[in-house]
Amino acid sequence: MGFFAFFGSMMLGGIVGYAAERLGFTHNGYLPSIVIALGGVVLFFMVRVMFGISFGSHGLNAIISAAGALILIPTEAATRARSRSRTRNRRR
């Protein structure tokens, strides 16, 4: 049963990543947002298996962990900082 729960969670994580980008919640691009959301789902699934920490059902865990990962990983700010440093280095 855990096998189906894992892949169902991954599907929900991908949908949350896509929806977050589509609705303008993030500005990372579709693929990075989906990868970040899937990473959050995998990480929280492992935490649930190892320690038994949970918000409820597997689906609710997937949605909360994917949204949390998208909030916690600031790829837009990192990209902006990289582009600023490149611009500064070109001016010198």
C-alpha positions in Angstrom: 0.0 0.0 0.0 2.9 2.3 0.7 4.0 2.0 -2.9 0.7 3.6 -4.2 0.7 6.2 -1.5 4.2 7.3 -2.5 3.4 7.7 -6.2 0.1 9.3 -5.4 1.9 11.8 -3.2 4.4 12.5 -6.0 1.5 13.2 -8.4 0.0 15.6 -6.0 3.4 17.3 -5.4 3.8 17.7 -9.2 0.3 19.3 -9.5 1.0 21.7 -6.6 4.3 22.7 -8.2 2.6 23.3 -11.6 -0.3 25.2 -10.0 2.0 27.4 -7.9 3.8 28.5 -11.0 0.7 28.8 -13.1 -1.1 31.0 -10.5 1.9 33.2 -10.1 2.8 32.1 -6.6 6.3 31.4 -7.7 8.4 32.7 -10.6 10.9 29.9 -10.9 9.7 28.3 -14.1 7.5 25.2 -14.4 10.2 22.6 -14.2 12.1 24.0 -11.3 8.9 24.5 -9.3 7.8 20.9 -10.0 11.2 19.6 -9.0 11.3 21.6 -5.8 7.8 20.5 -4.9 8.6 16.8 -5.6 11.7 17.1 -3.4 9.6 18.4 -0.5 7.2 15.5 -1.0 10.0 12.9 -1.0 11.6 14.5 2.0 8.4 14.6 4.1 7.5 11.0 3.0 10.8 9.8 4.3 10.2 11.7 7.6 6.8 10.2 7.9 8.1 6.7 7.4 11.1 7.1 9.7 9.5 9.1 12.6 5.8 8.8 12.1 5.3 12.6 11.9 2.2 13.4 9.9 -0.5 16.0 9.2 -3.1 13.4 8.4 -3.5 11.5 5.1 -0.8 11.0 2.5 -2.5 13.5 0.2 -2.6 16.3 2.8 1.0 15.6 3.7 2.0 15.9 0.0 0.2 19.2 -0.5 1.6 20.8 2.6 5.1 19.6 2.1 5.1 20.6 -1.6 3.9 24.1 -0.7 6.3 24.3 2.1 9.2 23.5 -0.1 8.2 26.1 -2.6 8.0 28.7 0.1 11.3 27.7 1.8 13.5 27.5 -1.3 14.1 31.0 -2.7 15.3 30.2 -6.2 13.9 33.5 -7.6 16.0 35.5 -5.1 19.1 33.4 -5.8 18.7 33.9 -9.6 18.3 37.6 -9.1 21.4 37.8 -6.9 23.4 35.8 -9.5 22.4 38.0 -12.3 23.3 41.1 -10.3 26.8 39.7 -9.5 27.4 38.9 -13.1 26.4 42.4 -14.1 28.8 43.9 -11.5 31.6 41.7 -12.6 31.2 42.8 -16.3 31.4 46.5 -15.3 34.8 46.1 -13.8 
